[in-house]
Amino acid sequence: GRMRGLPQTGKAAERAAPTFIRYTPSEGGGGNVQGRVIRMVEAAKDPLEPPKFKQRRVPNGPPSPPAPVMHSPERKLTAEDRAAWKIPPCVSSWKNAKGYTVPLDKRLAADGRGLQAVQISDNFAKLSESLYIAERAAREEVERRSQLQKK
């Protein structure tokens, strides 16, 4: 429970201190007219009880007028401007969402392969040369075997 010897502080002290009120009823109640002493204690609040009043937001006042947007005066588009701003249609070797028929030269031009110079590695030359030598050696060996078979 609560420790009785220590003085209470804060809200607990305000709540716990009962006030005594002398009450004398008015004369209309009958013959028993004597005063009573009433002890006023604040009712304990249940901490798990939901709030009794809903919190409502105050509606916002009217907004300030928006800042004006400044535009430069419009000018007519020339054919050059239109051509400069034209975005070419998407051409892909993988996806064709709209299902357009696209010529093969356009598809090949799309990925930019034709713009790069073809580079052949030195290792490719070495590989092809060694394959050629191995093939020649194998042919010679097969010939030798067939010579031995004939004898």
Beta strands, then each sheet from edge to edge (+ up, - down):
strand 1: 19-23
strand 2: 36-40
sheet 1: 1+ 2-
end
